[in-house]
Each structure stands twice: as C-alpha cells, then as structure tokens.
Amino acid sequence: MKGRWNRRVIFMLVLLALLATGEIAREHRPFWLRPDLHLYAYVANAADGTLSVVDVPRLAVIATIPVGPAPSGLRAHPTRKEIWGVSTEGGYVWVLDAPSNEILARIYVGAGPYALDFSRDGKRAFVAASSAGTVSAIDVATRQITAQGRTGRRPWIARATPDGQLVIVTNRADATVSLLDAKSLVTIATVRVAPQPEQITILQDSSKAFISSAGSDEISVVNLRGGVHLADLEMDGTAASFILKPDGGEIYAPSPDAHGLLILNTTTNEMADFLLLGMSPTRGVLTSDAATLYVSDSAAGRVVPIAIGTRQVGSPISVGQNPGACVLTPGEDLLLVVNQDSNDLAVIRTRTASTSVRSSGPPQSLITLIPVGRHPGEVAVKVF
C-alpha cells in the first residue's frame, strides 16, 4: 500500500513538472515566433573554447560545440543560417551551420584575431590579425580569403563602412587608424589618433568614424572622405564600448571609470550629456526605436535601463556576476546578458505580448539564469 502511494506521488510530481515546463515554454515563447521557426542564442565560452547553443523559448542549453581556444568576435550572419566567430589563440575564423550545429569551416587568417565584421550585403567578412599585422577579406559563400592587406602594429578591430568602400582598422601599438580599400585591402591613408585605439563606430553615410582610446579619456574623430584627423574629444572617462543611435545623431559610451554613460553629439563632435549609472558600466544595447538603452554594470551585477528621450535612469535589474555583452531578441521582448563570472546567461523580460510600450506594462524583470560554459564573453542571436 505504501509502495503504491509513493509511486503515485512520484508520478504526480513528474506530471506536474512536465506541465510546468510546458507552461513556461509557452509563456516565454515570443508571440511573433511561428511554430516552424527556431530562436537560438549562441554564447562563446572563453575558458572552455566552446559555444553554448541556447533554445531561448525553452530556456535551456541544447548543445555545446567545441570551436577552438579563446573564442571571440561572435556574429550572426545577416542573411545566411550561420554563426561566425574567431579563435584568438588558434588564429582562424570558424563558421557554424545553425540548423545542424556543425562547424562548416575553419579559415586561417593569422595570429591573434579578436573580432570580425561583415559587409553590409553580407557577401564578405573582414578580420584583423593582431599578432600578424594583417587584415583579411573572406568570401562568405566560398569561405576563401580573397584579399589580404598590411596594417599598423597590433591591429585590433576591422570595420567595413556602410557604403562598402572602405575597411577601417584600429592599430593599438601605433596609435593610428588604417583606411583600406574594401576590395583590394590596399592602404589609402593612415591617420594618427589617441593612444591605444580600440572600438570603432561609423556613421551611416560613411562620412566619419569615431574611435575609442584605451589609453586616455579621448574619442578621436576621423573624416573618412578626406582621410584626415578631425579632433580628439576630451570626455569625462574612458569609453568601454560604443552604441550608435539609429539616426546617427548620438553615440552612447558606457564608461567604467566615470561610473556612467557618456553621450556624444556626432554633428558637433562634442560631449552632449552624461548620466551617472552605477559602479562599472561597460556594454549596452539600444532598442530599434531608440527609446530604451540597456547598460550592463559589471561590478554591480545588474542591468540599468535608460529612457533615451527623457534621459531618465530606470530601476536596475539584478542579474549574475560580472555582466557584460548583451543583446535583444528580434522582437525586443527579451534581453539576454552574459555573466562572465557566474558562467550563465541572464534572460530578462522587457515587455509582454499585450504590452506594446515597455514602460507602461509589467516591470522589466529577470526570468532566469541559464548555466553555460566557463567565462562566457560574447552572445549572438539567430532566428531560422
């Protein structure tokens, strides 16, 4: 009698768990996502050399894929069902087929790549090799290197201009920026900028590039049409990353040493505003309507929402330890944040299906933390 009762209790508990799992999946499945589509997040784990594949509606890791030592530069291809990234220690670009979770190619580009960028049409990928002092162009369809050019010392990041004419590369050891022809990768101009240049953001009309400096509180402005240095703008702190407003009018730069957000006017080339955010803001993501900016605070273990129009800082959302890279899902109803020290991915609700305006519905809140690999660094999202 007692045995039958225990089996019945166990059966009921299992049934309830299955029902709860199904209810959670339905609750967090985006309203715009058709049943025949997948919404996956990809997390690069620096210490493991792996890529965690997360089924976002199910809130679960469904695969862990070895991609090579020190994976970085994670990007979802804009048109193909592929995820691209680099192995910094392996010296190659890797390509993942999203439907099968298989590595399709490893393309060797030289020692020390950190990031990659696609041309606007998605036909080419560009990657700088820091230790080799080169930049390579890769044909996405054939996965062959079609051009390679020389840069300055310790090239960090390569970015293609929206008009497809130039590739811009920051050279950390030279305090210069290389401007190269996008087709041939022949250097057109070398422009001196503030020390240890790193991040690059380019205006949509391809007229100007803004360069962060890891060695000073300056942001350099380069005229791309003339290939000349315009200014080194004195800021209130060092810019850790750049988020460009869709209309190109402002750049938002989280600054850990300033404990806030630097706001740059791209027309006048001057600092327009500053918002105090917390302990160590580092990364951010902006909604497509430019209404809300989410900034991760690595030291405080939280994400801070900011209403851009009113410059109002909202209530912080607690996540894991050392949050960094963040991305919105395509419907912008979920925010995904990588927690580097607690080895997980935070999933934050930003709105519900019945809430068209983020601030008027239920409060933004943490749904769950999904364990991934060791020391995750980058995240990308793909729907297919």
Residue pairs with C-beta under 8 A, 6 or more apart in sequence:
24 59
25 57
25 58
25 59
28 56
28 57
28 59
28 334
28 347
28 349
28 367
29 57
30 39
30 57
30 329
30 330
30 331
30 333
30 334
30 353
31 331
31 333
31 353
32 330
32 331
33 39
33 57
33 331
33 383
37 383
37 384
38 55
38 98
38 382
38 383
38 384
39 55
39 56
39 57
39 329
39 330
39 381
39 382
39 383
40 53
40 54
40 55
40 56
40 62
40 98
40 381
40 382
40 383
40 384
41 53
41 54
41 56
41 327
41 336
41 345
41 379
41 380
41 381
42 51
42 52
42 53
42 54
42 74
42 76
42 83
42 96
42 379
42 380
42 381
42 382
43 51
43 52
43 54
43 338
43 345
43 372
43 373
43 376
43 378
43 379
44 51
44 67
44 71
44 72
44 74
44 85
44 376
44 377
44 378
44 379
45 51
45 52
45 71
45 343
45 372
45 373
45 374
45 375
45 376
45 377
46 70
46 71
46 72
46 374
46 375
46 376
46 377
47 373
47 374
47 375
48 64
48 373
48 374
48 375
49 66
49 67
49 68
49 69
49 70
49 71
49 87
50 64
50 65
50 66
50 67
50 71
50 373
51 64
51 65
51 66
51 67
51 71
51 74
51 83
51 85
51 96
52 61
52 63
52 64
52 345
52 372
52 373
52 376
53 61
53 62
53 63
53 64
53 65
53 101
54 60
54 61
54 62
54 345
54 370
54 372
55 61
55 62
56 329
56 334
56 336
56 347
56 381
59 347
59 367
59 368
59 370
60 370
61 370
61 371
61 372
63 101
64 373
65 96
65 101
65 103
67 85
67 87
67 94
67 96
67 103
68 87
68 89
68 90
68 92
68 94
68 106
69 87
69 88
69 89
69 90
70 87
70 88
70 89
70 90
71 85
71 86
71 87
71 88
71 94
71 377
71 378
72 85
72 86
72 87
72 88
72 113
72 114
72 115
72 377
72 378
73 84
73 85
73 86
73 113
73 114
73 115
73 116
73 127
73 378
74 83
74 84
74 85
74 378
74 379
74 380
75 83
75 84
75 85
75 116
75 117
75 118
75 380
76 82
76 83
76 84
76 380
76 381
76 382
77 83
77 84
77 118
77 122
77 140
78 118
78 122
79 122
80 122
80 140
81 97
81 98
81 99
81 382
81 384
82 95
82 96
82 97
82 98
82 104
83 95
83 96
83 98
83 380
83 382
84 93
84 94
84 95
84 96
84 116
84 118
84 125
85 93
85 94
85 96
85 116
85 378
86 92
86 93
86 94
86 109
86 113
86 114
86 115
86 116
86 127
87 93
87 94
87 106
87 113
88 112
88 113
88 114
90 106
91 108
91 109
91 110
91 111
91 112
91 113
91 129
91 132
92 106
92 107
92 108
92 109
92 113
93 105
93 106
93 107
93 109
93 113
93 116
93 125
93 127
93 138
94 103
94 105
94 106
94 107
95 103
95 104
95 105
95 106
95 107
95 143
96 102
96 103
96 104
97 103
97 104
98 382
98 384
99 384
104 143
105 143
107 138
107 143
107 144
107 145
109 127
109 129
109 132
109 134
109 136
109 138
109 145
110 129
110 131
110 132
110 134
110 136
111 129
111 130
111 131
111 132
112 129
112 130
112 131
112 132
113 127
113 128
113 129
113 130
114 128
114 130
114 156
114 157
115 127
115 128
115 156
115 157
115 158
116 125
116 126
116 127
116 158
117 125
117 126
117 127
117 157
117 158
117 159
117 160
118 124
118 125
118 126
118 140
118 160
119 125
119 126
119 160
119 164
119 182
120 160
120 162
120 164
121 164
122 140
123 139
123 140
123 141
124 137
124 138
124 139
124 140
124 146
124 160
124 182
125 137
125 138
125 140
126 135
126 136
126 137
126 138
126 158
126 159
126 160
126 167
126 182
127 135
127 136
127 138
127 158
128 134
128 135
128 136
128 151
128 155
128 156
128 157
128 158
128 169
129 135
129 136
129 155
130 154
130 155
130 156
130 172
131 154
133 150
133 151
133 152
133 153
133 154
133 155
134 148
134 149
134 150
134 151
134 155
135 148
135 149
135 151
135 155
135 158
135 167
135 169
135 178
135 180
135 185
136 145
136 147
136 148
136 185
137 145
137 146
137 147
137 148
137 167
137 182
137 183
137 185
138 144
138 145
138 146
139 145
139 146
147 183
147 184
147 185
148 185
149 180
149 184
149 185
149 186
149 187
150 187
151 169
151 171
151 178
151 180
151 187
152 169
152 171
152 173
152 174
152 176
152 178
152 190
153 171
153 172
153 173
153 174
154 171
154 172
154 173
154 174
155 169
155 170
155 171
155 172
155 178
156 169
156 170
156 171
156 172
156 197
156 198
157 169
157 170
157 198
157 199
157 200
158 167
158 168
158 169
159 167
159 168
159 169
159 200
159 202
159 209
160 166
160 167
160 168
160 182
161 167
161 168
161 182
161 202
161 206
161 224
162 202
162 204
162 205
162 206
163 205
163 206
164 182
165 181
165 182
165 206
166 179
166 180
166 181
166 182
166 188
166 206
166 224
167 179
167 180
167 181
167 182
167 185
168 177
168 178
168 179
168 180
168 200
168 202
168 209
168 222
168 224
169 177
169 178
169 180
170 177
170 193
170 197
170 198
170 199
170 200
170 211
171 177
171 178
171 197
172 196
172 197
172 198
172 214
175 192
175 193
175 194
175 195
175 196
175 197
175 215
176 190
176 191
176 192
176 193
176 197
177 190
177 191
177 193
177 197
177 200
177 209
177 211
177 220
177 222
178 187
178 189
178 190
179 187
179 188
179 189
179 190
179 191
179 222
179 224
179 227
180 186
180 187
180 188
181 188
188 227
189 227
189 228
191 222
191 227
191 228
191 229
192 229
193 211
193 213
193 220
193 222
193 229
193 232
194 211
194 213
194 215
194 216
194 218
194 219
194 220
194 232
195 213
195 214
195 215
195 216
196 213
196 214
196 215
196 216
197 211
197 212
197 213
197 214
197 220
198 211
198 212
198 213
198 214
199 211
199 212
199 239
199 241
199 242
200 209
200 210
200 211
200 212
200 242
201 209
201 210
201 242
201 244
201 251
202 208
202 209
202 210
202 224
203 209
203 244
203 248
203 266
204 248
205 248
206 224
206 225
207 223
207 224
207 225
208 221
208 222
208 223
208 224
208 230
208 266
209 221
209 222
209 224
210 219
210 220
210 221
210 222
210 242
210 251
210 264
210 266
211 219
211 220
211 221
211 222
212 219
212 238
212 239
212 240
212 241
212 242
212 253
213 219
213 220
213 238
213 239
214 238
216 238
217 234
217 235
217 236
217 237
217 238
217 257
218 232
218 233
218 234
218 235
219 232
219 233
219 235
219 239
219 251
219 253
219 264
220 229
220 231
220 232
220 233
221 229
221 230
221 231
221 232
221 233
221 269
222 228
222 229
222 230
223 229
223 230
230 269
231 269
233 264
233 269
233 270
233 271
234 271
235 253
235 255
235 258
235 262
235 264
235 271
236 255
236 258
236 260
236 262
236 271
236 274
237 255
237 256
237 257
237 258
237 259
237 260
237 262
238 255
238 256
238 257
238 258
239 253
239 254
239 255
239 262
240 253
240 254
240 255
240 256
240 281
240 282
240 283
241 253
241 254
241 282
241 283
241 284
242 251
242 252
242 253
243 251
243 252
243 253
243 284
243 285
243 286
243 293
244 250
244 251
244 252
245 251
245 252
245 286
245 290
245 308
246 286
246 288
246 290
247 290
248 266
249 265
249 266
249 267
250 263
250 264
250 265
250 266
250 272
251 263
251 264
251 266
252 261
252 262
252 263
252 264
252 284
252 286
252 293
252 308
253 261
253 262
253 263
253 264
254 260
254 261
254 262
254 277
254 281
254 282
254 283
254 284
254 295
254 296
255 261
255 262
255 281
256 280
256 281
256 282
256 298
256 299
258 274
259 276
259 277
259 278
259 279
259 280
259 281
260 274
260 275
260 276
260 277
260 278
260 281
261 274
261 275
261 277
261 281
261 284
261 293
261 295
261 306
262 271
262 274
263 271
263 272
263 273
263 274
263 275
264 270
264 271
264 272
265 271
265 272
273 311
275 306
275 311
275 313
276 313
277 295
277 297
277 304
277 306
277 313
278 297
278 299
278 300
278 302
278 304
278 316
279 297
279 298
279 299
279 300
280 297
280 298
280 299
280 300
281 295
281 296
281 297
281 298
281 304
282 295
282 296
282 297
282 298
282 324
283 295
283 296
283 323
283 324
283 325
283 326
284 293
284 294
284 295
284 296
284 326
285 293
285 294
285 326
285 327
285 328
285 335
286 292
286 293
286 294
286 308
287 293
287 328
287 332
287 358
288 332
290 308
291 307
291 308
291 309
291 358
292 305
292 306
292 307
292 308
292 350
292 358
292 359
293 305
293 306
293 308
294 303
294 304
294 305
294 306
294 326
294 328
294 335
294 350
295 303
295 304
295 306
296 302
296 303
296 304
296 319
296 323
296 324
296 325
296 326
296 337
297 303
297 304
297 316
297 323
298 322
298 323
298 324
298 340
299 322
300 316
301 318
301 319
301 320
301 321
301 322
301 323
301 339
302 316
302 317
302 318
302 319
302 323
303 316
303 317
303 319
303 323
303 326
303 335
303 337
303 346
303 348
304 313
304 314
304 316
304 317
305 313
305 314
305 315
305 317
305 364
306 312
306 313
306 314
307 314
307 359
314 359
314 364
315 363
315 364
317 348
317 364
317 365
317 366
318 366
319 337
319 339
319 346
319 348
319 366
319 369
320 337
320 339
320 341
320 342
320 344
320 346
320 369
321 339
321 340
321 341
321 342
322 339
322 340
322 341
322 342
323 337
323 338
323 339
323 340
323 346
324 337
324 338
324 339
324 340
324 377
325 337
325 338
325 377
325 378
325 379
326 335
326 336
326 337
326 338
326 379
327 335
327 336
327 379
327 380
327 381
328 334
328 335
328 336
328 350
328 381
329 335
329 336
329 381
330 381
330 383
332 350
332 351
333 349
333 350
333 351
333 352
333 353
334 347
334 348
334 349
334 350
334 367
335 346
335 347
335 348
335 350
335 364
336 345
336 346
336 347
336 348
336 379
336 381
337 345
337 346
337 348
337 379
338 345
338 346
338 376
338 377
338 378
338 379
339 345
339 346
339 369
339 376
340 375
340 376
340 377
341 375
342 369
343 371
343 372
343 373
343 374
343 375
343 376
344 369
344 370
344 371
344 372
344 376
345 369
345 370
345 372
345 376
345 379
346 366
346 368
346 369
347 366
347 367
347 368
347 369
347 370
348 364
348 365
348 366
348 367
349 362
349 364
349 365
349 366
349 367
350 358
350 364
351 357
351 358
351 361
351 362
351 364
352 361
352 362
354 361
355 361
355 362
358 364
